[in-house]
Amino acid sequence: MKKALALLLFCTSLAAVAEPVTLKPYEAEYLITRGGSEYGEGYRKLEVSPEGEWQLRGKTDISWFILSDVRETRSVFKYDRQSQSFEPMEFLYMRSGTGSDKSFHATFDADSKEIRNVDSGRLIDIQWQDELYDEASVIEKLRLDVANKAEPLEYPIIDEKGRADNYRYEILKEEKLTTPYGELNAVKVQRVRDTDRRQTFFWFAPELNYLLVQTRQFKEGEEQATMSLQKLQRHEKEKN
């Protein structure tokens, strides 16, 4: 009887370990620094509608001496929990501050396999792919794949100018981070580019459902910005 109970507990434990990481709604606030000094703040908010449409909103607000840069994104997509796949529906990007303001707004129609520029009303000349990401949603897909050990970490995306691109990533190591939120164990991931002129690193915390807890951007070896988690609100209610 004891052996049977032990075996049952062991199998239950294995089943729990095998359970894949899935999307869950959350609100995360970040502190942005540069050279150890406060540089701005940002947030990411993931929510799901009763109809099963996921919406990811993001914003960074940076001020540096007389310079300012505010960027906002909204990504709407459908998420299949079983296949871990995304179906794009809408992407909005807005940038304001020092210099020229910029924006891009696109909708995706899976039935007609068309992508349309909302502002001009014209179709965008990009080959349709069943899984197509934008610069915001690709991070959500990346963290799921890192958690579930899916490979390759390579994704077709549409960027903030409406152009097709391909983002590649590589897992580097696990390490402990000190963030405003607290100490966290995290998986470090690097975006792979053709040159090392620009480097971008991401850290995902297993204990927080592989949430993005830090990102660092370098240009020609100089730190451009570091964004670190400082507040988190998780919502357990989710839709498949």
Protein Blocks (a to p, Z undefined) as FASTA:
>chain_A
ZZmmmmmmmmmmmmmmmpccddddddddddddeehiafbdcdddddddfkopacdddddd
ddehjbccdddddddddddfklopacdfbdcdddedehjdddddddddfklopacdfkno
pacdddddfbdcdfklmmmmmmmmmmnopacdddddddfkopacddddddfbdcddddfk
bccdddddddddfbfkbccdddddfkloopafbdcddeehiafbdcddfbdcddfbdcZZ
